[in-house]
């Protein structure tokens, strides 16, 4: 299975690292992907860590093996990004950004719920049929 995961990064600096983790209906982590190796269909290359103060929108392709989605229920994609402001922190270490998620309803109905950050409430969730 391949999923498109949309997100936007808002910052004056690019992220130093990013990962997308997949959790099963029992909240057990079943898989994960490094964002720098995922292909962004918006920009046409692996640029998933690029940020912009006005928001840099990305849509990365996530290859999910069918074998990790054995249980019926809701699967969650959780994004983990780390900032690039270590030079301005007292500890001189990068910090994790706020984690967000998207939903996949399992069973006979395949639906991906994508959280997309926008100022317009109408654009907050976009669904793609699989």
N, C-alpha and C positions, 0 to 999 in steps of 0.2 A: 504494500500500500504506500502511496505517496500523499503527503499532506502539504498544503500551503499554509504557512504560519505567518500572518501579518503582524507587524508591530512597528512602533515608531520610537526612535531614540531622540530625546530632547537634552542637549547639552552643548556647551561651547567647546568640548573636547570629545574625541572618539572614545569609545569604551576600550579598556585594556584586554578584556576577555568576556566571553559569553558562552553560556551553555543552555540547551533546552532539554529538560527532563520530562519523561513520560511516566505518569503514575496510573496504576490500575484502579478498579473500583474499591479495593481494600486499602487504598493509599500507600501501596508498596511501589517503590520505584522499579520500573521494569526495563527502562532503556534511557539513553541519553546521547546527545550529539553536541559537538563543539561547533559553535556558530561560525568561526572563521572558515570552516571547510564546507559549509552549506551554500548552495547556489542561490543567489537572490535574483528572482525573475524580474523585479522592477529595474534593476541596474545592469543585469546581464553578466554579473561576475560575483565572486565571493567577497562581498563588502559589508557583511552583516553587522560590523562593529562601528560603522560610520555614523556619527551623530551630527545634529544641527540644532542651534538654539530654537529654531522654529519647528523642529521635528523632522527627522529623516525617516521616511517610511520605507520599510523593507518587507519583502515577501519571500521567505526562504522555503525551499523544497526539502521536506523531511521524509527520508525513506524509512518506513516503519515495517519491520518484518511481521507477518501475520502471526507468527508463533508467539509474539509477546502480548497479543490481544486475545487471549484464550477465554477470559471471563466476560460474561454479559454484564453490561453496566456502563457507567460513565468513566471515561479515561480523561486525564487532565494533562495538558502540556503546560509546564511551568518554566518560565524564562528566568535565567540568572545572568545578570550583567554586572560588571565591575567598572567603576569610573576610572578616570585618569587624572585625579587631583591629589595624588599622594604628596606632591611637593607643597601643597597648601595645608595639609593636615598636620597636627601636632605629632601623631604617631608615624608619619611618612609612609603609610600603607594605603593601598587602594581600598575603597569600601564597596560593598555590594549595594546595587540599586534595589528598589522595591520590586519584589517578585509579583508577577501577574500570571493568569492562567487562561486557558481556553478549554472548551468541553467537546468531547466526542461521545455521542450516544451509541452504545453498542447494541448487539442483538441483530435483528433483521433490518433495522433502520440505521443507515449510516449517515451521520450528519456531523459536520464540523462547525462548531460555534467559534468564531474568531473575535477576540477582543481587539478593537482598533481604537486607538486614542485620538479623539477629535474634539473640537469645541462644540460640535453639533450633536445633541443627544440622539438624533435619528441615525447617526453613523456609528454609534457605540458598539453594535454587534452586527456582523455580516455572516450569513450562513451559505455554505456551499454544499450541494447535494453530491454524493459520491456514487 
